[in-house]
Amino acid sequence: MNNNVLDDQIRTATEALCNILAQDQTVVSSKAKIGLFFQNPDATKLFEEVNSYGEELRNKHLAGMPPTEEEIAKFDALRESVIKNDVARGFLEARQSIDGILQTVNQYLGMSIDLGRAPTPAEVEEAQKQAMSSSCGCSGNCSDDCDCGDDCECEKDGESGCGCSH
């Protein structure tokens, strides 16, 4: 890998940003929750189980075989058990926090290149809403219609509100 891609000014600013992120209380707290999760065999097993079963159902659906009501109920029960497990829920929340930070920083960086200047927070928020609306059909206002917040993967349910699974 070529480490000379960044000039000294950009490298110095990037290092400063990285140090700030590494010391950010949200990041530190999230890393601690993630660490606790990986040290808890019950929580990790539960998480692996729901992910594995979810992938199985997804593959079945992609193969043209919709899941049965029983399969959906089993998946919902597994997912609920993850949500009820404090360590697994903490892991999910921590990942969402870190992912949100990374997405926002990347949004700022990309927009800075596109705009030729640092974007305003309002511009970044608008761009995130536009990106969300193109990926889930909720026009970026899913958090107004349901509890999925900024982690929206919804599809309109044909009626009012959000049809996502959160």
C-alpha positions in Angstrom: 0.0 0.0 0.0 1.3 3.4 -0.9 1.4 5.6 2.2 2.4 8.7 0.2 -1.2 9.2 -1.2 -1.9 11.9 1.4 0.0 15.0 1.6 1.4 16.1 5.0 -1.5 18.5 5.8 -4.2 15.9 5.0 -2.3 13.2 6.8 -1.9 15.4 9.9 -5.6 16.4 9.9 -6.6 12.7 9.4 -4.4 11.6 12.3 -6.0 14.3 14.5 -9.5 13.2 13.5 -8.6 9.6 14.2 -7.3 10.5 17.7 -10.4 12.5 18.5 -12.6 9.6 17.3 -10.6 7.1 19.4 -11.1 9.2 22.5 -14.8 10.1 21.8 -16.9 8.9 24.7 -19.5 7.3 22.4 -16.8 5.3 20.7 -15.1 4.3 23.9 -18.4 3.2 25.4 -19.4 1.4 22.3 -16.1 -0.5 22.1 -16.6 -1.6 25.7 -20.0 -2.9 24.9 -18.7 -4.8 21.9 -15.9 -6.2 24.0 -18.4 -7.4 26.6 -20.4 -9.1 23.9 -17.5 -11.1 22.5 -16.6 -12.2 26.1 -20.1 -13.6 26.6 -20.6 -17.0 24.9 -24.4 -17.0 25.5 -24.9 -13.6 23.8 -22.6 -14.4 20.9 -24.3 -17.8 20.3 -27.7 -16.2 20.4 -26.6 -13.5 17.9 -25.0 -16.1 15.6 -28.2 -18.2 15.8 -30.5 -15.3 14.7 -28.1 -14.3 12.0 -27.7 -17.8 10.7 -31.5 -18.4 10.7 -32.1 -15.0 9.1 -29.7 -15.8 6.3 -31.3 -19.2 5.8 -34.7 -17.5 5.4 -33.3 -14.9 3.1 -31.7 -17.5 0.9 -35.0 -19.4 0.8 -36.8 -16.2 -0.2 -34.3 -15.4 -2.9 -34.8 -19.0 -4.3 -38.5 -18.1 -4.7 -39.7 -19.9 -1.6 -41.3 -17.5 0.8 -40.9 -18.4 4.4 -43.8 -20.0 6.2 -45.6 -18.4 9.1 -43.9 -20.8 11.5 -40.5 -19.9 10.1 -41.3 -16.2 10.5 -42.5 -16.8 14.1 -39.3 -18.7 14.9 -37.2 -15.8 13.5 -39.2 -13.2 15.4 -38.8 -15.2 18.6 -35.0 -15.5 18.0 -34.8 -11.8 17.3 -36.8 -11.0 20.4 -34.4 -13.1 22.5 -31.5 -11.0 21.2 -33.3 -7.8 22.1 -34.1 -9.1 25.6 -30.4 -10.0 26.1 -28.8 -6.9 27.6 -25.3 -7.8 26.3 -26.5 -8.6 22.7 -28.7 -5.5 22.6 -25.8 -3.4 23.9 -23.6 -4.9 21.1 -26.3 -4.0 18.5 -26.6 -0.5 19.9 -22.8 0.0 20.0 -22.5 -1.2 16.4 -25.2 1.2 15.3 -23.5 4.1 17.1 -20.1 3.4 15.5 -21.6 2.8 12.1 -23.5 6.1 12.4 -20.4 8.0 13.3 -18.5 6.4 10.4 -21.3 7.1 7.9 -21.5 10.7 9.0 -17.8 11.3 8.8 -17.7 9.6 5.4 -20.6 11.8 4.3 -18.7 14.9 5.4 -15.6 13.8 3.6 -17.3 12.9 0.3 -19.4 16.1 0.3 -16.3 18.2 1.0 -14.7 16.8 -2.1 -17.8 17.3 -4.2 -18.6 20.8 -2.9 -15.0 22.0 -2.7 -15.6 23.1 0.9 -16.8 21.6 4.2 -20.6 21.0 4.1 -22.8 22.4 6.7 -24.5 20.1 9.2 -27.9 20.9 7.5 -26.4 19.9 4.1 -25.1 16.6 5.5 -28.5 15.9 7.1 -30.3 16.5 3.9 -27.9 14.3 1.9 -28.4 11.5 4.5 -32.2 11.8 4.2 -32.0 11.7 0.4 -29.7 8.6 0.5 -32.1 7.0 3.0 -35.2 7.7 0.9 -33.6 6.1 -2.2 -32.7 2.9 -0.3 -35.8 2.3 1.7 -38.7 4.2 0.2 -39.6 6.1 3.4 -38.4 9.5 2.1 -35.8 9.7 4.9 -38.5 10.3 7.5 -38.8 6.7 8.8 -37.9 7.8 12.3 -41.1 9.9 12.3 -43.2 6.8 11.4 -41.6 4.1 13.4 -38.9 3.3 15.9 -36.1 2.3 13.5 -34.4 5.7 13.9 -31.4 6.3 11.6 -31.0 2.5 10.8 -33.8 2.3 8.4 -34.2 -0.6 6.0 -37.9 -0.3 5.5 -40.3 -0.6 2.6 -43.6 1.2 2.4 -46.3 -1.1 3.5 -48.8 0.3 1.0 -50.7 2.1 3.7 -49.6 4.8 6.1 -46.3 4.7 8.0 -43.3 2.5 7.7 -43.4 -1.2 6.9 -40.0 -2.0 8.2 -39.3 -4.8 10.7 -37.9 -2.6 13.5 
